[in-house]
Amino acid sequence: SGKALYAGSYDNHLYRVSIPDLAVVWRFRAENYINGRPSVLSDGTVAFGSCDGNLYLVDPYSSRELARVAASSYIPSTPAIGSGNVVFFAGYEGDITAWSLRSGTRWKAAEESFGPATAPAVYSRDRVFIADQKGKVLAFAGGTGKRLWSFEAGSAIEFEMIPTSGALIVASSGGN
């Protein structure tokens, strides 16, 4: 127990590091490198995507794999956590999935003109926002997967988007 930091690595491992001494408590091996930041569910479960095309859910204390969810392509970015511990993640080729440890897949969406998905997914007010390297932002209803709107920023979005009470702040690599 105690405070911890979780970090993925290009050595294919997710690390749990204790705070404040920064000692490695455990490491979990994925089948390929971990590009995005891990997310932590309200019960402490750690969720992260890997470039092996899987979303992993790992017990925070034992490092035991609780679930492995296959995407249709590798997962280069950070998953978002929604209400009810639903995990939202996007594969590199544009597949978007909502998944629950309790009930499995809630919904999937595939966007032909979307991808590669590189920015971290964001969840706010029952909406999921994802963005891609082409500058496209998509908004989905968190409960159903219905696409609500899309926006073209004009250049790659590789940074975390910030939801506010009435807007979504997005920064693109082109300075927009």
Secondary structure as UniProt FT lines:
FT   STRAND          4..8
FT   TURN            10..11
FT   STRAND          13..18
FT   TURN            19..21
FT   STRAND          24..29
FT   STRAND          39..40
FT   TURN            42..43
FT   STRAND          46..49
FT   TURN            51..52
FT   STRAND          54..58
FT   TURN            60..62
FT   STRAND          65..70
FT   STRAND          80..81
FT   HELIX           83..85
FT   STRAND          86..90
FT   TURN            92..93
FT   STRAND          95..100
FT   TURN            101..103
FT   STRAND          104..110
FT   TURN            112..113
FT   STRAND          122..124
FT   TURN            125..126
FT   STRAND          127..132
FT   TURN            133..134
FT   STRAND          136..141
FT   TURN            142..144
FT   STRAND          147..152
FT   STRAND          162..163
FT   STRAND          168..169
FT   TURN            173..174
//
